[in-house]
């Protein structure tokens, strides 16, 4: 996918320019998408659950170009949120279901239900959920759309890219270009794909850092929709803006000098 050429000017970069700079710098085949909160449903936006039962999957389809319009989620009475029991909680609309630690670990003997075995036991699962911190919603609705389809830049919380391992690696190296943080700049966190791509980089989780990039997803269910040679990266808006401004001075603009 070819992204529109970007002319760098002295004024503040728009979200569309940021997305194009990041995509063009690594020859990304998909379009970067952005995340923001809104008290109103944007024009032409489609409720996520009408497209598929997984918001993260819909995000990838937006990046691929298979979904053209903005996608939103909200805590609407009588409407399906997503396929996950914890879905509304990861977006701050309610607390986590008390049964989730068992579901994420070994299951419930009383109900004779096997768990997902994503955690060794219920205790570790409980501690993991507590470690996330309180999750606050971005607004009545959370909206996701392509960066080049968005004008109101002031409200964007994070930018998400889907690409090959090589291209994600180069974006990570770009993030390191302007940072002295060797060990804690980039995280590969536990959680569902939507948490890695939205909850953490958008600053919704109390214990997530807005000075950190998130790579993943580590959720095995992502294998159902994300190509096996792809990764995703969730970047807080301020960090994405700095990375975009750094492209022209970094190794990405001087590829011939890289051995």
C-alpha positions in Angstrom: 0.0 0.0 0.0 1.4 3.4 -1.0 0.9 6.2 1.5 0.5 9.8 0.5 3.8 11.7 0.2 4.4 14.0 3.2 5.9 17.4 3.1 7.5 18.2 6.5 6.7 21.7 7.6 7.6 23.7 10.7 4.0 23.5 12.0 2.8 20.7 14.3 2.4 17.5 12.3 -1.2 16.2 11.8 -2.2 12.7 12.8 -2.4 11.9 9.0 1.2 13.2 8.5 2.5 11.2 11.5 0.9 8.0 10.2 2.3 8.5 6.7 5.8 9.3 8.0 5.9 6.2 10.1 4.4 4.0 7.3 6.6 5.3 4.6 9.8 5.2 6.7 9.6 1.3 6.8 7.6 0.7 3.6 4.6 -0.5 5.6 1.9 -2.3 3.5 -0.9 -1.4 5.9 -2.2 1.9 7.1 -1.6 3.1 10.6 -4.8 3.6 12.7 -5.5 6.0 15.5 -7.6 5.7 18.7 -9.5 8.4 20.5 -12.6 8.9 22.8 -15.8 10.7 21.8 -19.1 11.5 23.4 -20.8 11.1 20.1 -20.7 8.4 17.4 -18.7 9.8 14.4 -20.4 10.1 11.0 -20.5 6.8 9.1 -19.0 4.9 12.1 -19.9 1.3 12.6 -20.3 -0.5 15.9 -17.5 -3.0 16.2 -19.6 -6.0 17.1 -21.6 -5.6 13.8 -18.4 -6.4 11.9 -16.8 -9.2 14.0 -16.7 -10.3 17.6 -13.1 -9.0 18.2 -12.2 -5.3 18.2 -8.5 -6.0 17.6 -9.4 -8.1 14.5 -11.4 -5.1 13.2 -8.5 -2.8 13.8 -6.3 -5.0 11.6 -9.0 -5.0 8.9 -9.1 -1.2 9.1 -5.3 -1.1 8.6 -5.6 -3.6 5.7 -8.3 -1.5 4.1 -11.0 -4.1 4.3 -13.0 -1.9 6.7 -13.3 1.6 5.3 -15.4 3.5 7.9 -14.5 4.3 11.6 -15.3 1.6 14.1 -16.5 2.3 17.7 -17.3 0.5 20.9 -19.4 1.8 23.9 -21.2 0.4 26.9 -24.6 0.4 25.2 -27.4 -1.5 27.0 -28.6 -4.5 25.0 -25.7 -4.4 22.6 -23.0 -7.1 22.3 -19.6 -5.6 23.2 -17.2 -8.3 22.0 -16.6 -12.1 22.4 -14.5 -11.7 25.6 -16.0 -11.7 29.1 -13.4 -9.1 30.1 -14.0 -6.9 27.0 -15.9 -4.0 28.6 -13.5 -4.0 31.6 -10.5 -3.6 29.4 -12.1 -0.4 28.0 -13.0 0.9 31.5 -16.8 0.5 31.2 -17.0 -1.9 34.2 -14.9 -3.9 36.6 -13.4 -7.3 35.8 -15.7 -10.3 36.2 -14.7 -12.3 39.4 -14.6 -15.5 37.3 -11.9 -14.2 34.9 -8.9 -15.4 37.0 -10.2 -18.9 36.9 -11.1 -18.7 33.2 -7.5 -17.4 32.4 -5.9 -20.1 34.4 -7.1 -23.7 35.2 -10.8 -23.2 35.1 -13.5 -24.0 37.6 -13.8 -27.4 39.2 -17.3 -26.5 40.6 -18.6 -25.8 37.1 -16.4 -28.5 35.5 -15.1 -25.9 33.0 -11.5 -26.0 31.8 -9.6 -22.7 31.7 -7.5 -21.1 29.0 -4.2 -21.9 30.8 -2.8 -18.5 30.0 -1.9 -18.2 33.7 -0.4 -20.9 35.9 -3.0 -20.6 38.6 -5.8 -18.4 39.9 -3.6 -16.6 42.3 -1.1 -15.4 39.6 -4.1 -14.4 37.4 -5.6 -12.3 40.2 -2.2 -10.6 40.8 -1.9 -9.9 37.1 -5.2 -8.2 36.9 -4.4 -6.1 39.9 -1.0 -5.1 38.4 -2.8 -3.5 35.4 -4.3 -0.8 37.7 -7.6 1.0 37.4 -8.8 1.4 33.8 -10.7 4.5 32.8 -12.7 4.9 29.6 -11.7 7.5 27.0 -15.3 8.7 26.7 -18.8 7.4 26.1 -17.4 5.8 22.9 -13.9 4.7 21.9 -13.3 5.2 18.2 -10.7 3.7 15.8 -10.0 4.8 12.3 -7.2 5.2 9.8 -4.8 8.1 10.6 -5.3 9.5 7.1 -9.1 9.6 7.7 -8.9 11.8 10.8 -8.9 15.6 11.1 -9.4 16.4 14.9 -5.9 15.6 16.0 -6.1 17.0 19.5 -8.0 14.0 20.8 -5.9 11.1 19.5 -4.5 9.0 22.3 -2.4 6.5 20.4 -1.4 5.2 17.0 -1.3 1.5 16.1 0.6 -0.2 13.2 0.4 -3.7 11.9 3.4 -4.9 9.9 6.1 -7.5 9.4 8.6 -8.3 12.1 11.3 -6.5 10.2 9.3 -3.3 9.9 8.2 -3.4 13.6 11.8 -3.9 14.5 12.8 -0.8 12.6 10.0 1.3 14.3 11.4 0.1 17.6 14.9 1.3 16.6 13.4 4.6 15.5 11.8 5.0 19.0 15.3 4.4 20.5 16.8 7.1 18.3 15.7 9.9 20.5 15.7 8.1 23.9 18.4 7.2 26.4 16.1 4.5 27.9 17.8 1.2 27.1 15.6 -1.3 28.9 12.1 0.1 29.6 11.2 2.0 26.4 9.4 -1.0 24.8 7.2 -3.5 26.5 5.7 -6.9 25.3 2.9 -7.0 27.9 0.4 -9.7 28.9 -3.2 -9.2 28.1 -5.7 -9.5 25.3 -4.8 -8.0 21.9 -7.1 -5.0 22.5 -5.2 -4.1 25.7 -1.8 -4.2 24.0 -3.1 -2.0 21.1 -5.5 0.3 22.9 -5.8 0.1 26.7 -2.0 0.4 27.4 -0.8 2.8 24.8 -3.9 5.1 25.1 -3.1 5.6 28.8 -6.3 4.0 30.0 -4.6 1.6 32.5 -3.5 3.2 35.7 -0.1 1.4 35.7 0.7 1.7 32.0 3.3 4.3 31.1 2.7 6.8 28.3 6.5 6.8 27.9 6.5 3.3 26.7 5.6 1.5 23.4 3.7 -1.8 23.4 4.5 -4.7 21.1 2.4 -7.8 20.6 -0.1 -9.2 20.9 0.9 -12.0 23.3 -2.6 -13.3 23.3 -2.6 -16.6 21.4 -6.1 -16.0 20.1 -4.6 -13.4 17.8 -3.4 -16.2 15.6 -7.0 -16.5 14.3 -6.7 -13.1 12.5 -3.2 -11.8 12.5 -0.8 -13.2 9.8 1.9 -15.4 11.4 4.7 -13.1 10.1 3.1 -9.9 11.5 3.3 -8.0 14.8 1.5 -5.0 16.0 2.8 -1.9 17.8 0.8 0.5 20.0 2.4 3.9 20.4 1.2 6.7 22.7 0.5 9.8 20.6 3.3 12.0 22.0 5.9 9.2 21.3 4.5 8.6 17.8 4.8 12.3 17.1 8.4 12.4 18.2 9.2 9.3 16.1 7.7 10.9 13.0 9.7 14.1 13.6 12.9 12.0 14.0 12.5 10.0 10.8 14.5 12.4 8.6 17.5 12.5 10.9 17.5 8.8 11.8 19.0 5.7 10.1 15.8 5.2 8.2 16.7 8.2 6.0 20.2 6.9 5.7 19.7 3.2 4.9 22.8 3.0 2.7 24.9 3.6 5.7 23.4 0.6 7.6 25.3 -2.7 7.2 
